Amino acid sequence: MTTIRPGARGDDVRDVQTRLAALGYPIDPEEHGVYGNATEGAVREFQQRRQLLVDGLVGEDTWQELVEAGRTLGDRVLYLRYPFYRGDDVRALQARLNLLGFDSGREDGIFGERADLAVRDFQRNVGLVPDGIVGPVTLDALLRLRPVGPGPGRAMVREAEVMSRMSATLDGSRIAVDAGHGPGDPGGVGPTGLSEADATPMMAAALVEELSRRGAEPFLVRAEAAGSSAAERARAANDRGAEILVSLHLNSHDDAKAEGASCFYYGRERYVSRPGQRLAELIQEELTSRLGLKDGRAHPKSLPLLRETHMPAVHVEPCYITNPGEEALIRQDSFRREVARALADAIERFFSPAGSSAPAGDASETAGAISGSGPAPGEQFEHRPQNDTEHDRASSA
């Protein structure tokens, strides 16, 4: 679809405004059919509330969310089909099933195989035909039952159980490594012309090399995927049975002084992926404490790749490509290797029991970045921080 931007006019803008108004976002009547300031403000508020990247533009992701947000449980009959049903009605169904103890999986608003199994299990338990169809009869039975309390749903309990059973080693772990941009998708571009499509494959290759050295079994998602869309890359990671996914990007901003590292995990209203959150926070800690990068923190986001993968997944932005100093860092092979080591240390900690420290055997390789005593032997990179002003984040990833 064509991205709808401020200043646009016509039926597409009216459609966006109608959907926003139906969701309770005020639209200035004088802007009817015109993408003005009030409409942009409503779009930004919607994006923020839905944990999307906040840019004030209606692209494919924001449009899909607008459509899904208009769905209410009971509006339509739900069942397993291809492509999957998506929407807030599905998310409400998943949340209710999880609270009742029927594991419908991550509350992502996608009616997939796990949701189908949970519906059939529920139907069997209440004496209905287990056909997997959520029509008036099943919905009535579902709404008659009240959860015992508001505590964590079955999906969150299962995620906690998975984390507690994790192996304490990287050996043999299948790790999906995603270069966030590639041919036909340049992403952000730095002041000297370096693009995300140029840099992220090099970052991904360095991470694959480092993880392989430590005994893991990493693979490049774009080499496995049938296409380059987020859905196709997520499907490739799912099909390979990856245990985690790391998607590499670079941040960008209109202000060239914006700097630092940020990391994102799947989350939206009333739901976050706890394993994804833990992995993101470990990565953020390694990038900032070991490499001296400014801390942009870890945040929940409902990005398509994070939403559609079945394993803990993170979207990592180590630097701002629009910052001249950080763009220069990204060009350095030695710096990309240090980023790969920091990411691998975080991943190794993730697979270890909760609270364990970074692997001792790898600490010496990044000690120079922490203590200021210099990089590892034979390597040199220089981090040139900009001023300490806080910047609003506006990613192009």
N, C-alpha and C positions, 0 to 999 in steps of 0.2 A: 504494500500500500504506500501511497505518497504521504510523507509526514506532514501533518497539519501544524502550521507555525503561526505565531502572532502576526496579524495583518491579513491573514487569509479570510476569504469570504465565500459564502455559498451554502449549498445543502449539507455538505460534510460538516461544516462548522455548526449549523443548526442541529444536526444529529448529535454531535458532541454536547452541545449546550442542553439539549433536551434530556439526555442521559444524566448529565451532571445535576440538573435541576431535580430530576426524579429521585436522585440520591441525597438531596437536601443541600446541595451547594448553590448559593445564591448567584444568579447571573443578572447583570444589569440589562433591563429591557431595551435600553438604547443600543446594546451590542447585538441584538438579534441578527444572527447570520454573519456577524463580524467577530473575528478573533481579537478582542481588545484586551485591556488590562484586567478587567474583572474576570474574563474567561480564563486568561492565563493564570491568574491567582487561584481560581477554582481548580484548574488542572494541577497546579503545583500542590495544593492542599490534598487533592485526591491521591496524587503520586506519593506524597509523604505518608498518608494514612495507610496506603496499600503496600508500603515498603518497596516502592519502585525507585529507580534513579530519578531524582527531582530535577527536571530540566525545562518544564513548562511546555514541552512539545508533545503532540499526540502522534507517536509512532506506533508500530505494530504491537509492542508490549502493552503500552498504555491503553490502546484501543481494545485489545483483548480483555484487559482488566475491567474496562468500562462495561463491556458486554457481560462479563461474568458477574460483576457486582449487581447487576439488575435481576439476577436469578434468586428466587426464594423457594425454600423447600415446600413442595406441593404444587409448584407451578407446572411441572411436567413429570411424566413417568420416567424413572431412572432405571437403567439396567446396563449390563456390560455390552458394549458395542465398540466398533472400530470405525473412525477415531473415537476415543473416549469422550464421554460427556465431561464438560468442565463448567464450573460455576460455583457461586456461593451456596447454592442449594446442595451441591455435592459436599462442600466443606461442612455445612451444617449437619448433613447426614453422617459424615465421618466422625464429627465431634460427638454426636449423640451416641453412636455405636461404641466409640472408644470409652465414653464415660460409663456405659452400661456393661463394659467388660468384653465387648466383641471387637477384636483387633482389626480395624479397618485401615490401619497403616497411617502414614504421615497425613496430617490434615492439609492437603495441598489442593483440594478442589478438583481432583482428577479421579473419575470413577474407573479405576483399573481392576486388575485381578484380585488384589487383596480386599478391596471394598466389596467386590462381588462375593467372595468367600464369607466375609463378615455378615453380609445381608442374609445369605443362605443359612448361616449358623444361627442368626437371630430368628429367622423364620421357623427353623426346626424347633428351637427352644420355646416358642410361643404357640406351637401347634399349627403353623401355617404350612402350605405347600412350599418347599424350599426351591423356588424357581428363580430367585435372584432379582425379581422385578419389584421395584419400589413404587407401587401404585397406591390407591386410596386405602385398601385393606391393610397392607403392610405399614403404611405411614400412620394409620390410626392406632395400630398396635404399638408402634414405636413411640408415639406421643403419649400414650396412656401410661407408659412406664416412666418412673422418675429415678434418676440416678441417686445413689445413696448420698452423695455429696459432690462438691465441686473439685475434688482432688484430681491428680493426674490421670489422664485417660490411659487405656490399655497400650496405645502406641508409644507413649512416653515411657511407660514402665518397661516395655520391651526394649526400647533404645537403651535405657539404663542397664538392663540385663546384658545386652550385647557388649556395652562398654566394660562391664565388670568381668566379662569372659575373654577380653582381648588378650592375644598373645603378647609376651614381653619381648618380642624380637621382630625385626623387619624381614628376616629370612623368609623368602618365598611369598611375601605379601604382594598381591597384585594392586598396583597403584596407577590410576589413570592420570596422565599429565596432559593438560590442554593448553595449547597456545591460543590465547583468546582471540587473536586476529590472524588473518591470512590473506591469500589472493582475493581481490575484489572487496575486501573489508579492511581498509587501512587503519581505522581507529583514529586515535589522537596522533598529532604530528608535532614534533618539537621545533624549536626555533631554527635549527640547522637542517631540518628536513627528515630527521629520523622518525619513522612511523611505528605504531604498535605492531603493524604487520611485519615490519623488519625486525623489531626487537624481541617480541614474545616467542617466536620460534627458537631464537638463540637461547633465551632464558629457559625454555622448555627442554631443549637439548642438554643444557648444563645440568638441569635437575635430574633428567633421566640417567645421565652418566653418573652423578653422585649417588643416586639411589641404587643403581646397579652395583656400584662399588661396595655398597653396604649389604648386598645380598638380597635386595628386594627384586621384584619382577615388574618394573614400570613399563608402560607403553604409551605412545603418543596417540591421543584420541583422534586427531585429524587424519592420521594414517589409517585408522580403523573405520572411520565413519563413511557412510555412503554419500554424504554431502557435508556442507559447512555450517548448516543452521544449528542453533543450540539444541533443538529437538533431536536432530540426527546425531550430534555428538553425545548427547545424553544417552541415546539408545545404544550407541557403540560401547559406552562405558558400562551400561547395564548388561549388555549381552556378553561382555568379557568377564563379568562377575567381579569387577573392581571392588576393593574393600574401602578405598577412599578415592576422591577426585580432587585434584588441585588445578584450578584454571588461572593462568597467568595473564595479567593485564598491566597497563600503566595508566595512572590517573592523568587528568588534564584540567586546566582552569584558565579563565581569561586573564587572571592575575599571574604573571610570570614568577612571582615570589612564592606562590603556593608550593608547599613541599611536604615530603614525608610519606610514610607507609600506612595503608589501610587494608583491612581484610573483612570479607563478608561471608555470612553463612545463611542458610535458609531460615526465614522467619517471616511471620505476618501477625495480624491481630490474634492474640490469645494462643499463639503456637510458635515455638522455635524448635529447631533441630538441636538437641542438647549435644550430641556427638559433634555436629558441625560447629557449634559454638565453642566447644572445648578445643577443637583443632585450630579454629581461627584465632583464638586467644593465645594459644601456644606459638603459632606462627608470628603473630603480632609481637609477642614478647621477644622472640629470637631476632626479628628484624630490627627492633628498636634498641634493645639492650646490647646486642652483639655488634651491630653495624652502625650504631649511632644515628639511625634515621629518626626523624621526628614522628611521634606517635599520633597517628590519625585514628587509632582505636579499631576495634572489631565491632561490626554492626550487623543486625539481621536485615536481609533483603530478599524480596521475592523475585529474583532473577530467573529467567527460564531454565538455565542450565542447573542452578541450585534446586529448583523446584522439581525438575523432571528426572533427576538422578535418584537411584534407590539407595545409594550409599552416602555416608557423610561427605559433603562437598564444600569446598571453599573457593572464593574468588579473591585472588591476591593482587594488590596493587602496590609494589614496593616503593615506587617513586612517581613523581610527576614528570611526564615527558615534556611538558611545557615549561618546566623550570630549567634554565640554561645549565646550571650546575649539575642537576640530577640527570639531565639528558647526556651530559658529558660522561657521568659515571656509567650510565647504561651502555655506552659505547665500549667500555673497557671490559675485555674478556675476564680479567682478574676480578672485577667487581661482580660480574654475573656469576662467577664460580663461588664467590663468598655468599651471594644471595642463595645459591643452590645449597650450600652447606647449612646455612641458617634454616632453610625450609626443611632439609633432611633431618636436622637435629630436632626440629619441632615435630615432624612426623614420627621420628623414633620415640620421642617422649609420649606422643599420642598412643602408640601401640604398647607402651609400658604401663604398669600400674599407676593409677591416679596419684599425682603428687610426687612422682619420681623426678629426679633431676636429669639434666642433659647428659648424654653418654660421655663418660670421662675420656674415652679414646678420641673423641672429636673436638673436645673443648679447646685443645691446644691449637687447633687449626684456625679458630676464630678469636683466640685470646688477644691477638694484636689489635683487633678492631675494638675490643672492649677497653683495654688498658692504655691504648695510645702508643704501645711499644712498637707498632709497625705491623704490616701484613705478614702473612706466612712467607717462609723463605722462597725467593724467586718471584714474588708477586708484589705489585704496587698498585694501590688505588688511593685516591684522595677524595674525601667527602667534603664538599664546600657548602655548609649550611647557609641558608638565606636568613632573613630576620625572623623573629619569633612570633610574628603576628598570627593570630588565628584566622583561618580562611574558611568560608563556606565551601563545602564540597560540591563540585559539579562535574561528575565523571562523564566521559564520552564512551566509556567501555561498552 
